[in-house]
């Protein structure tokens, strides 16, 4: 066969990896891409806040003579208006994206780190280990999450860091139960039995074989959980137990301006819409990932 014939022969199709197939399904999911679009926009605003804002978020109207810039409605100069101290509301909303994304990612990371470890150990080893861990999780679930978070912040003090820790702690049981259920579904499969028969140690079996196959529900729960964490932290901020002035945080901005809700609508509408869009973005992403990663739903909506 000549070199020309070899060059004209069709090349075999590249083998598809599971990760590549998952990425293609994510790109084909309208829900996931809509959520990614909203989250990407918020992330851009958080990163580029110093360059796209017209004023430092803590700059107040004392710098303006007789507070002339206070509570100004949306205009070409301040396109979201100003607050009661004359601060540009759009700048504070943009900087608040940093705070909210930090809260969501940090809280969920803490909850996953602890909850996934507890759930994996409980589901893999079973017996009394499972009983002890899951009864502790049941005790935590017996309290309403916001009430438990309020108690933790009341004990540790009203600070942003303590609010993030509280939101992360109250989310631990959710991730522990999800991972435990996924691990229980995997430990009885043939590949686990074969690996155990070949002499794989329990930790190697858990970390190298079981956990990688039990991550799909955890990824979906994490994407949904970030929105929930942002919402709970905003609630703590609204109650004065989260971020403290003068930090730009959306829940705190709602609390500061709740008395002006009827007279100066933009003071509560803008941070409220920012919270809604952020939670919506993560919920859409979680819904899309659930459709993509769950084999039973791959024929569902896109």
C-alpha positions, 0 to 999 in steps of 0.5 A, spaced: 500 500 500 502 506 498 503 512 502 498 516 499 493 510 500 495 510 507 494 518 508 487 517 505 484 511 509 479 514 514 482 514 521 479 511 527 475 515 532 478 517 538 476 513 544 471 517 548 472 518 556 467 518 561 469 525 563 469 527 556 462 524 555 459 528 561 462 534 559 459 534 552 452 532 556 453 538 560 454 543 554 448 540 551 444 541 557 440 548 557 439 548 564 446 547 566 449 552 561 444 557 563 446 556 570 453 557 568 452 563 565 449 566 571 455 564 575 460 566 570 457 573 570 457 573 578 464 571 578 467 576 573 463 581 577 467 579 583 474 578 580 473 585 576 470 589 582 475 594 583 475 596 575 468 596 574 465 599 580 465 607 580 466 607 588 469 604 593 464 600 597 465 603 604 466 610 601 460 614 605 456 620 603 460 624 609 465 626 603 459 629 599 457 636 602 451 635 607 449 628 604 447 630 598 448 624 594 444 620 600 438 616 597 439 618 590 434 614 585 438 610 579 441 615 574 446 615 569 451 617 575 449 612 580 445 606 575 442 603 582 442 609 586 445 610 592 444 608 600 443 612 606 450 614 606 451 616 599 455 610 597 454 607 590 449 601 590 452 598 584 459 598 587 456 595 593 452 590 589 458 588 585 463 587 591 458 583 595 458 578 589 465 577 592 462 576 599 457 571 597 461 567 593 466 566 598 461 564 603 457 559 599 464 556 596 467 556 603 461 553 607 460 548 602 467 546 602 467 545 609 460 541 609 463 536 604 470 535 607 467 533 614 460 530 611 463 526 605 468 523 610 463 521 615 458 518 610 463 514 606 466 511 613 459 510 615 457 506 609 463 502 608 464 500 614 457 499 617 455 496 623 456 500 630 460 505 626 455 506 621 450 507 627 454 512 631 455 516 626 448 516 623 445 517 630 449 524 630 447 526 624 440 525 626 441 529 632 443 535 628 437 534 623 432 534 628 434 542 629 432 547 623 438 549 620 437 556 621 435 555 628 442 551 629 446 556 625 443 562 629 445 558 636 452 557 633 453 564 631 450 566 638 455 562 641 461 564 637 460 571 636 457 575 630 462 575 625 462 573 617 467 567 619 463 565 624 457 565 620 460 561 614 462 556 619 455 555 622 452 554 615 457 549 613 456 545 620 449 545 619 450 542 612 454 536 614 448 531 615 446 532 608 452 531 605 454 525 610 447 522 608 448 523 600 455 520 601 453 514 605 447 512 600 452 512 594 457 508 598 452 503 600 450 502 593 457 501 591 460 496 596 455 490 594 457 491 586 462 485 583 468 490 582 468 491 590 468 484 591 473 482 586 478 488 589 477 485 596 478 478 594 485 481 590 487 483 597 486 491 596 486 494 603 479 497 606 482 504 605 485 503 598 478 500 596 474 506 599 478 511 596 481 508 589 475 504 587 468 506 591 469 514 592 470 516 585 464 512 583 460 515 588 461 522 587 456 524 582 450 525 587 455 529 591 457 534 585 449 535 584 448 536 591 454 541 592 452 545 586 445 546 589 448 547 596 452 553 594 445 557 593 442 554 599 448 557 603 448 564 600 441 564 602 442 562 609 448 567 610 444 572 607 439 571 612 444 571 618 446 577 615 439 580 615 439 578 623 445 582 624 449 575 626 453 575 619 457 580 616 458 586 620 458 594 617 461 596 613 462 590 609 458 590 603 454 583 603 447 583 600 443 580 607 446 586 611 444 591 605 437 588 606 437 589 613 440 596 613 435 599 608 429 595 611 426 601 614 426 605 607 423 599 603 416 603 601 420 610 600 426 608 597 425 601 593 432 601 590 435 600 596 432 593 597 430 591 590 437 591 588 440 586 593 434 582 593 435 581 586 442 579 586 441 574 591 435 571 587 439 571 581 445 568 585 441 562 588 437 561 581 444 560 577 446 555 582 439 551 582 439 551 575 446 548 574 444 543 580 438 541 576 442 541 569 448 536 573 442 532 576 439 531 569 446 529 566 449 525 571 443 521 573 443 515 568 435 515 569 434 522 567 438 523 561 432 522 556 429 528 560 429 535 559 435 539 556 
